[in-house]
Amino acid sequence: MARKKNTKKRRSGLLGALVLLILLGVMAYKLVEVYGDLSAAKEREARLYAQKEQKEEENNSLKDALSHADDPDYILGLAHDRLGLVEDGERDFPDVNSN
């Protein structure tokens, strides 16, 4: 009878240790999964921050252009640079080296 109790104690001890090992394994797996999610979130945060900085620069450029919208010299400069406007008495020398 003492042997049966001793055997039952061993089995329950082994069963408890097995359950504990399984729980530790599941927790380790979840920890690795969460760490991977955290890493992906940090990468996404860095991309969004860079995108935010780019949009802020673009916004500042547009604000600057808007502040010069009524300036005739600015408008003539844009027409000259972007559209190739040539005023009376000027000559247009196209750059043959650029494609």
C-alpha positions in Angstrom: 0.0 0.0 0.0 2.8 2.3 0.7 4.2 1.6 -2.7 0.9 2.6 -4.4 1.0 6.0 -2.6 4.6 6.5 -3.5 3.9 5.6 -7.2 0.9 8.0 -7.2 3.0 10.8 -5.8 5.6 10.2 -8.4 3.0 10.2 -11.2 1.3 13.3 -10.0 4.7 15.0 -9.6 5.7 14.0 -13.1 2.3 15.1 -14.4 2.7 18.5 -12.6 6.2 18.9 -14.0 4.9 18.1 -17.5 2.1 20.6 -17.3 4.5 23.2 -16.0 6.9 22.5 -18.9 4.1 22.8 -21.4 2.9 26.1 -19.9 6.5 27.4 -20.0 6.8 26.4 -23.6 3.6 28.1 -24.6 4.6 31.3 -22.7 8.0 31.3 -24.4 6.4 30.9 -27.8 4.0 33.8 -27.0 6.9 35.9 -25.8 8.8 35.4 -29.1 5.6 36.2 -31.0 5.0 39.4 -29.1 8.7 40.4 -29.6 8.2 39.9 -33.4 5.1 42.0 -33.3 7.0 44.7 -31.4 9.8 44.7 -33.9 7.4 45.0 -36.8 5.6 47.9 -35.0 8.9 49.7 -34.5 9.8 49.4 -38.2 6.3 50.7 -39.2 6.7 53.6 -36.7 10.0 54.5 -38.4 8.5 54.4 -41.8 5.5 56.5 -40.7 7.8 59.0 -39.1 9.9 59.4 -42.3 6.7 59.8 -44.3 5.5 62.4 -41.8 8.8 64.3 -42.2 8.5 64.2 -46.0 4.9 65.4 -45.9 5.9 68.3 -43.6 8.6 69.4 -46.0 6.2 69.2 -48.9 3.6 71.2 -46.9 6.2 73.9 -46.1 7.2 74.0 -49.8 3.6 74.4 -50.8 3.0 77.1 -48.2 6.0 79.0 -49.5 4.8 78.7 -53.1 1.3 79.9 -52.0 2.8 82.9 -50.2 4.5 83.9 -53.5 1.4 83.3 -55.6 0.7 87.0 -56.1 4.3 88.0 -56.8 4.7 88.7 -60.6 8.4 88.0 -60.6 7.8 84.6 -59.0 5.2 83.7 -61.6 7.5 84.8 -64.4 10.3 82.7 -62.9 8.1 79.7 -62.8 6.9 80.2 -66.4 10.5 80.6 -67.5 11.8 77.6 -65.6 9.0 75.2 -66.1 7.4 76.2 -69.3 10.3 77.7 -71.2 8.9 81.2 -71.4 11.1 83.6 -73.4 10.5 87.3 -73.2 11.0 89.8 -76.0 14.7 90.3 -76.7 15.7 87.0 -75.0 17.1 83.9 -76.7 16.4 80.4 -75.7 19.5 78.2 -75.7 18.3 74.6 -75.2 20.7 72.2 -73.4 21.5 69.6 -76.0 23.5 67.5 -73.5 20.5 66.7 -71.3 18.0 64.1 -72.3 
